[in-house]
Each structure stands twice: as C-alpha cells, then as structure tokens.
Amino acid sequence: MSAFKVTSEERRFWICGLILLAVALSLVAATGGNVSVLAEGYNHVGRILFSVEYPAWALRDGALRLVSWTIGQGKLESQLKELQRENLALRLQLGLREERALLREGGGEARIVARYPGEWWRFVVIDKGLTDGVVRGMPALQNGRFLTGRVRDVEPDSSVIELISSSTMLVPVVVDDTRDIGIIRGDDTGGVWLLYIPMERKLEAGMTVSTAMAGEALPPGIPVGRIGEPGSVVEGYVSYRLYPYADLSQLRSVALVNSTP
C-alpha cells in the first residue's frame, strides 16, 4: 500500500490553517470570550495576512493581465497581416485590370515571328511595330497577365522583345508577401534570379513576385513569378531562383501594354 503523498500547496494550506486556529484559540483564551475584542483581533490578523499575501496576488494578477494582453496583441497582429495581404491582393487585381485597359488600340496580341537559336533566351521578334503604335520600353505579357519582357527595338512593322531571362534585362520587383524590393535578372540560359535581398530577410519558397513601383519603365503590380530555392550570398545579399509565370520556352504571342496613360 503506497504512502499518502501531500503536495507542497496542500502542506502550506494546512500549515496556514493550523496557525490561524492557534491564533484564534489564543485570542479566545486571552479575551475570555469577549465578542467585540475577538472580532477586532480577527480583523487585525486579517490585515496582517492580507499585507503578506497582497504582493503575491498582485504579481499573479499582473502576470495574467500581461499574458492576456500578449495573446490579444498577437491575434490583432495576425488579423492586421491578413487584412494587409487581402488589401494587397485587391490592389494588385485592380492595378492589373487598369493596365489591361491600357493595351494599345490597334496593337492587341503581337505574334512572335522569329526566335534565333543563339539568342533563344534573350530575344524574340514580333509582327508589330511603329505603325501599330509600339514604342520602346513597352511591357510584353503572356496571356495578357504575366511579364515576359519589354520592347527593346522598334521597326516600322516589327519589334524586338527582350525577355526576362536575358542577363541585360533588369526589372525592379517586389515580394508581395513581405514587400521586399529586389531586382530580377536572367542568366541567358533560361534561368531567372531575384537579387539584392538582405540575408536576414529569409524569404520562403512559393512567395509571389510582381513588378515594383520604381519608375515609369514598367507599371507596378504585373505578376512575374514565384520564389524558389536560395542561391549564392554576395556581400550580405542572397539571390533566389525565380520561376516565372510565363512559359518563356513556348511563347507564341504577347500582349503589349502602354506604360503611360
């Protein structure tokens, strides 16, 4: 048969109870049973015990309040981040609809008519030019949605599009989830990289990237791609592999966007 175990809290409870009982019996013996004197004695003992216990109760109450406030603050921050994500998504959708409305009248979809093997991942030639309202610097989108490149050279009836997989095509972008600003650059072999992200930022695979509001060359909010695995670290900055939304290997046509109203 196992021995009965008493916890430390139960032990303190019984000790306090015995002390109070002893004090009460002492008061009864000292006052001869006088009720008013006993009541005053009990009140005095109660004030002493309260002064001893109050710091512990105050500390406990303060700790509970702090924990409650911390939990509430965490919930509010989580709700705020969720609202910010929803707001960003709505603004991106609105911005994209506005940019689609800026498709040059008469330009529409431009068909790709040439792509040279030696420059496969750098340039394509389209069948629209100056006579169709094409100007240098116009963004080119696949399916009217995803950034593929930008107009580099314009002839009367044709134009050259430099793709985002080109090493000389530098595009300022923003990570939609964290609002980090960086630059994307191709490697001329089909790869695209996100550059100039500080090491401490620790971006996660799957985060989305879109064009940034960093000038008039490209409208902001055009979807570019998703972040992949991290690459090399140079002078405190990490590069990340970027997987474009646009299928750069099988382009057949692009839509040209007027970057100015």
C-alpha positions as CSV (number, residue, x, y, z in Angstrom):
1,M,0.0,0.0,0.0
2,S,1.6,3.3,-1.1
3,A,2.0,6.1,1.3
4,F,-0.3,9.1,1.0
5,K,1.6,12.0,-0.6
6,V,0.9,15.6,0.2
7,T,1.8,18.3,-2.3
8,S,3.6,21.5,-1.3
9,E,0.5,23.6,-1.8
10,E,-1.6,21.3,0.4
11,R,1.2,21.4,3.1
12,R,1.2,25.2,3.0
13,F,-2.6,25.3,3.3
14,W,-2.6,23.0,6.4
15,I,0.2,25.0,8.0
16,C,-1.7,28.3,7.5
17,G,-4.9,26.7,8.8
18,L,-3.2,25.4,11.9
19,I,-1.6,28.8,12.5
20,L,-4.9,30.6,12.2
21,L,-6.5,28.0,14.5
22,A,-3.8,28.5,17.1
23,V,-4.2,32.3,16.9
24,A,-8.0,32.0,17.2
25,L,-7.7,29.8,20.3
26,S,-5.1,32.2,21.8
27,L,-7.5,35.1,21.3
28,V,-10.4,33.3,22.8
29,A,-8.2,32.4,25.8
30,A,-6.9,35.9,26.2
31,T,-10.2,37.7,25.9
32,G,-12.3,35.3,27.9
33,G,-14.8,35.0,25.0
34,N,-15.5,38.8,24.6
35,V,-17.1,39.0,21.1
36,S,-16.1,42.6,20.3
37,V,-12.5,42.0,21.3
38,L,-12.4,38.8,19.3
39,A,-13.8,40.5,16.2
40,E,-11.2,43.2,16.4
41,G,-8.4,40.6,16.8
42,Y,-9.7,38.7,13.8
43,N,-9.7,41.9,11.7
44,H,-6.2,42.7,12.8
45,V,-4.9,39.2,11.9
46,G,-6.7,39.5,8.6
47,R,-5.0,42.8,7.8
48,I,-1.6,41.3,8.6
49,L,-2.3,38.2,6.4
50,F,-3.5,40.5,3.6
51,S,-0.4,42.6,3.7
52,V,1.7,39.5,3.4
53,E,-0.3,37.9,0.6
54,Y,-1.0,41.0,-1.4
55,P,2.3,41.2,-3.3
56,A,1.9,37.6,-4.5
57,W,-1.7,38.2,-5.6
58,A,-0.7,41.5,-7.3
59,L,2.1,39.8,-9.1
60,R,-0.1,36.9,-10.2
61,D,-2.8,39.3,-11.4
62,G,-0.3,41.4,-13.3
63,A,1.2,38.3,-14.9
64,L,-2.3,37.1,-16.0
65,R,-3.1,40.5,-17.4
66,L,0.2,40.6,-19.3
67,V,-0.4,37.1,-20.8
68,S,-3.9,38.1,-21.8
69,W,-2.6,41.3,-23.4
70,T,0.1,39.5,-25.2
71,I,-2.3,36.9,-26.6
72,G,-4.7,39.6,-27.7
73,Q,-1.9,41.6,-29.3
74,G,-0.7,38.5,-31.2
75,K,-4.3,38.0,-32.5
76,L,-4.6,41.6,-33.6
77,E,-1.2,41.5,-35.4
78,S,-2.3,38.3,-37.2
79,Q,-5.6,39.8,-38.2
80,L,-3.8,43.0,-39.4
81,K,-1.3,41.0,-41.6
82,E,-4.2,39.0,-43.1
83,L,-6.0,42.3,-43.9
84,Q,-2.9,43.7,-45.4
85,R,-2.5,40.6,-47.6
86,E,-6.1,40.9,-48.7
87,N,-5.7,44.6,-49.4
88,L,-2.5,43.9,-51.4
89,A,-4.2,41.2,-53.5
90,L,-7.2,43.5,-54.2
91,R,-4.9,46.4,-55.2
92,L,-2.9,44.1,-57.5
93,Q,-6.0,42.8,-59.1
94,L,-7.3,46.4,-59.6
95,G,-4.0,47.5,-60.9
96,L,-3.8,44.6,-63.4
97,R,-7.3,45.4,-64.7
98,E,-6.3,49.0,-65.2
99,E,-3.1,48.0,-67.0
100,R,-5.1,45.7,-69.3
101,A,-7.3,48.6,-70.1
102,L,-4.2,50.4,-71.4
103,L,-3.5,47.8,-74.2
104,R,-2.7,49.9,-77.2
105,E,-5.6,50.3,-79.5
106,G,-4.8,48.6,-82.8
107,G,-1.9,46.7,-81.2
108,G,-3.6,43.8,-79.4
109,E,-1.8,40.5,-79.5
110,A,1.5,40.5,-81.3
111,R,2.6,37.3,-82.9
112,I,6.2,36.0,-82.5
113,V,7.7,35.6,-85.9
114,A,11.3,34.9,-85.2
115,R,13.5,33.5,-82.4
116,Y,17.1,32.8,-83.1
117,P,18.7,29.7,-81.5
118,G,21.8,31.6,-80.4
119,E,19.6,34.2,-78.6
120,W,16.8,31.9,-77.6
121,W,16.5,33.0,-74.0
122,R,17.2,36.7,-74.7
123,F,15.1,38.0,-77.6
124,V,12.0,37.3,-79.7
125,V,10.8,39.3,-82.8
126,I,7.1,40.2,-83.1
127,D,5.0,41.3,-86.0
128,K,4.0,44.7,-84.6
129,G,6.0,47.9,-84.9
130,L,5.8,51.7,-85.1
131,T,2.8,51.6,-87.5
132,D,0.9,49.6,-84.8
133,G,1.7,52.1,-82.0
134,V,4.5,50.0,-80.5
135,V,7.1,52.1,-78.6
136,R,10.4,51.2,-76.9
137,G,10.1,50.1,-73.3
138,M,6.5,48.7,-73.5
139,P,6.0,45.6,-71.3
140,A,5.1,42.4,-73.0
141,L,2.7,40.0,-71.3
142,Q,1.9,36.3,-71.9
143,N,-1.9,35.7,-71.9
144,G,-2.3,39.4,-71.1
145,R,-1.2,38.6,-67.5
146,F,2.4,37.6,-66.9
147,L,5.5,39.6,-67.6
148,T,7.7,38.1,-70.3
149,G,9.9,41.0,-71.3
150,R,10.0,44.5,-72.7
151,V,10.2,46.1,-76.1
152,R,13.9,46.8,-76.9
153,D,14.0,47.9,-80.5
154,V,11.2,49.0,-82.8
155,E,11.0,49.0,-86.6
156,P,8.0,50.1,-88.8
157,D,6.4,46.6,-89.0
158,S,8.3,44.6,-86.3
159,S,9.8,44.9,-82.9
160,V,12.3,43.0,-80.7
161,I,11.3,41.9,-77.2
162,E,14.0,41.3,-74.6
163,L,12.9,38.5,-72.3
164,I,13.2,38.5,-68.5
165,S,15.6,35.5,-68.9
166,S,18.1,37.9,-70.5
167,S,21.1,38.9,-68.4
168,T,20.8,42.5,-69.5
169,M,17.1,42.7,-68.7
170,L,17.0,44.2,-65.1
171,V,13.5,44.6,-63.6
172,P,12.7,46.1,-60.2
173,V,10.3,43.8,-58.4
174,V,8.6,43.5,-55.0
175,V,7.9,40.4,-53.0
176,D,4.2,40.5,-52.4
177,D,4.1,38.9,-49.0
178,T,7.0,40.8,-47.4
179,R,7.2,44.0,-49.6
180,D,10.9,43.4,-50.0
181,I,12.3,45.2,-53.1
182,G,14.8,43.5,-55.4
183,I,15.9,43.1,-59.0
184,I,15.4,40.2,-61.3
185,R,17.9,39.2,-63.9
186,G,18.2,36.3,-66.3
187,D,21.3,34.1,-66.9
188,D,20.8,33.8,-70.7
189,T,20.2,30.0,-70.3
190,G,16.5,30.1,-69.2
191,G,17.1,30.9,-65.5
192,V,15.8,34.0,-63.7
193,W,17.1,35.2,-60.4
194,L,15.9,37.5,-57.7
195,L,18.8,39.6,-56.5
196,Y,19.8,42.1,-53.7
197,I,17.7,40.5,-50.9
198,P,19.4,41.0,-47.4
199,M,20.4,37.8,-45.7
200,E,18.3,38.4,-42.7
201,R,15.1,38.6,-44.7
202,K,14.8,34.8,-45.1
203,L,12.3,34.6,-47.9
204,E,10.3,31.4,-48.3
205,A,9.8,29.3,-51.4
206,G,6.4,29.9,-53.1
207,M,6.2,33.6,-52.3
208,T,5.0,35.7,-55.2
209,V,6.8,38.5,-57.0
210,S,5.4,41.3,-59.1
211,T,6.8,44.5,-60.7
212,A,7.6,47.3,-58.3
213,M,6.6,50.9,-58.4
214,A,10.2,52.0,-59.1
215,G,9.9,54.3,-62.2
216,E,7.9,54.8,-65.3
217,A,9.5,52.0,-67.3
218,L,7.2,49.3,-66.1
219,P,3.8,49.6,-64.4
220,P,3.6,48.2,-60.9
221,G,1.7,45.0,-60.0
222,I,2.3,42.9,-63.0
223,P,2.8,39.2,-61.8
224,V,6.3,37.9,-62.6
225,G,6.7,34.6,-60.8
226,R,7.3,32.6,-57.6
227,I,10.4,32.4,-55.4
228,G,12.3,29.1,-55.4
229,E,15.5,27.9,-53.7
230,P,18.1,30.3,-52.4
231,G,21.4,30.7,-54.3
232,S,24.7,32.3,-53.5
233,V,25.4,35.0,-50.9
234,V,27.4,38.0,-52.0
235,E,28.3,40.9,-49.7
236,G,25.4,40.2,-47.3
237,Y,22.8,39.7,-50.1
238,V,21.1,36.4,-51.1
239,S,20.0,35.5,-54.6
240,Y,16.9,33.4,-55.0
241,R,15.8,31.3,-58.0
242,L,12.7,32.8,-59.6
243,Y,10.2,30.6,-61.5
244,P,8.4,32.9,-64.0
245,Y,4.7,32.5,-64.5
246,A,5.2,33.0,-68.2
247,D,6.3,29.9,-70.2
248,L,9.3,31.5,-71.8
249,S,10.3,28.4,-73.8
250,Q,7.0,28.2,-75.7
251,L,6.0,31.8,-76.5
252,R,3.7,32.2,-79.5
253,S,2.3,35.7,-78.9
254,V,2.5,38.5,-76.4
255,A,0.2,41.5,-75.4
256,L,1.8,44.9,-75.3
257,V,0.9,47.3,-72.5
258,N,1.2,51.1,-72.7
259,S,3.1,52.0,-69.6
260,T,1.9,55.7,-69.7
261,P,-1.8,56.7,-69.6
